[in-house]
Amino acid sequence: MKKIKYYYNTHTLRYEKLDTPLRVRLLQAIGFIAASIVTGMIIFAITFRYIDSPKEKYLRQQNDDLQENYSVFVERVKQLELQMDELENRDNDIYRSIFSANPIPDSARIKDIEQKKEVKLVQTMGESELVKSIGSQLNNLSLRTAYQTKSFDVIGDLIKNKEKMLASTPSIQPISNKNLMHIGSGFGYRIDPIYKDLRAHKGMDFNAPLGTPIYATADGKVIDAGFNTGGFGNRVVINHGYGYQTLYGHMLRIKARVGQDVKRGELIGYVGNTGKSTGPHCHYEVHRNGYPVDPIYYFYNDLSPGQFDRILKLAAASNQSFD
């Protein structure tokens, strides 16, 4: 039921019915609507600016959690990288040194990583910088781990073959020399007995009577046994594997033959005076990875510390070589 409004007319001193013109009513309605819209917009702006919606609250909380987790993740990745660096250093400096294996150069590790760029599992998660960063770090660690695993597999094989490797490493003198009286000349620059100038002497000379037995200093395969025109006369060369070769020169007679497998301590020939030699002796060389090394550090199986110290002093004497 429509409510009827009255007002008191002071001129007629009577209550009269109030009739509001249509124009006024329209203006009132428009004003009310406009005020409502403006008020609503103000309330919406304040709410949007200072009050989060449930979804925004959830997303904000999720973002905060992601940021916190990312910081923890980055720190963990740094720790893993440090651990991986330590493993790689141990691999090169300790594990491979123990087994006389060549260290893996950093360039080889990097090259192997570059060849395996197909490992992009994590990068398929999205294109954001955060995900790219995580993916890159995980890929790098994954590839380094895979490469390190391969290296440890190699070391595992070396461990299995340790006994064989030790047997194939030169570790005794080529002639019986318990009293150490047969050291004629050591490794290094010595006076040449023929040309009388200072030349590199790449082995050790063991002077001994003609016919003194010469023994293989480690297990291996004979790769040369015969007369050598380069000055060694009758010589024997044994390949021991693992980067080692030994040479025995100036023999009177050769007992070993090419292709023969020999054991440490096995007779391979006899002391002689063949080739460029000024007296009966055995010229003995040790080569590692193609380079001559001082044989004196490969006599540890049959020398005591005191004997080693003595032979070290004898070999260091600046004298004339026998060849």
Secondary structure by P-SEA (a helix, b strand, c coil): cbbbbbbbcccccbbbbbbbcaaaaaaaaaaaaaaaaaaaaaaaaaaaaccccaaaaaaaaaaaaaaaaaaaaaaaaaaaaaaaaaaaaaaccccccccccccccaaaaaaaaaacccccccccccccaaaaaaaaaaaaaaaaaaaaaaaaaaaaaaaaaaaaaaaaccccccccccccccccccccbbbbccccccccccbbbbbbccccbbbcccccccccccccccccccbbbbbccccbbbbbccccccccccccccccccccbbbbbcccccccccbbbbbcccccccccccccccccaaaaaaaaaaaaccccccc
